């Protein structure tokens, strides 16, 4: 079931003729006491929603920057439970959608039903589970649907059109178009065929299509957005938050819109 708050936030950007920019941050990197402040800052920068990473010891889709952020968060004692409790503590003051990015193991350990209920209590609007294949996704998507929490699917450049069509038809919130063949991380360029891939996905769904993985500069985000609806920007923002370069983050997001 689609989350109306998330859908409306993305549509507001699209209707205004703006690129939809969703920054990624790692929950607990720097401590959970700054989470509310960081979400508010990203909203002020013009973000449509925030993708909030759940630290995990084996993040198979992530490159070194996000892996290191996850390790710092785990060393801080960050858990899925503590993240959800932190989000719940200020959910009434939050006005930007939050999307959790978590691998399946933390959900399975927590319990899918308990996880979905806790997400609802915390005001979570969407969930991304990169290592959960379509064939097994009902384990998570069915319980999320009960609470109107969007299940956001990822599309890979290496997938055949038949599977991409299935993914595009099932996705909620937005379609996360993985725009590189590899893990997350800043890259100087994307492959020549990325625009064909993104345009192909746009023809498969009316849901916004956002390019992610390897997006690290405003010029990249704007260029990719000529073939889709916007971009997810992660590693560069994670790195700059860690280094305290908030003005650079602001310029990156505003320059991408």
C-alpha positions, 0 to 999 in steps of 0.5 A: 500500500502506498504511503500518501505522505511520501507520495505527496511530498515527491509529487509536490517537487515534480509538480513544481518542475524540480528534481526530486532529491533524496539524500541518504544518511547513516542513522547513528553515525555521530550519535542518534541525538543529532538525528532530528537536527540532521533531518531538519537540515536536509529538509531546509536544503530542499530534500524531498525525503530522507533515506535513513540507513540502518547500520549492519555488519555486512552491507553487501550493496555499500561501498567503503564510505557507507560501510565505515559510517555503519561501523561508526554507528555500530560502535556507538551502540546504535540498534534498529530498536534505538533508531525507531525509538529516536524517530518516534520521539520527534515524529510529531515535529517532523515534516519530511518523509523518512525511508529506512534502508535496511538489509533483511537480517535486521528485519528478520531478527527483529521480527517482520510484524514487530518491525512494521508496527514499530515503523508505523509508531515511529512515523516511517513512510517507506522501506528499502530492502536491497537484498530481498528478492521479489520472489521472497519479498512478501515476508516484508511487504505484506506486513508493511502494507497493513500500515500503509508503509511504502515498499520501494524496489530497486532496479538493476541495469543488468536485469532483463526488461521482463523483470524490470517491468515487474519491479516497476509495476510493484514499486511504491513511493519511487523506483530506485534505479541503480545507475552503476554496476557495483556498490554505492560510492562517489564516481566521476562518471556513469556509463554511456547507456545509463540514460537509455536505461533510465528512459526505459524505466520511465516508460514502465511506470508512472511512479517517480524514477530516481537514479542512485549509486555513484551520484556525488555532484550537482552536475551528475544529479541534474544530468541523470535527471534529464532522463528520470525524476531525480536522484538519491545522493548518499556517500558524498553526504555521509562523508561530508556530515562526518567531516562537518561540511554542512555548507557543502551538503547544502550546496550539493542538494540545492544545486541538484534540484 
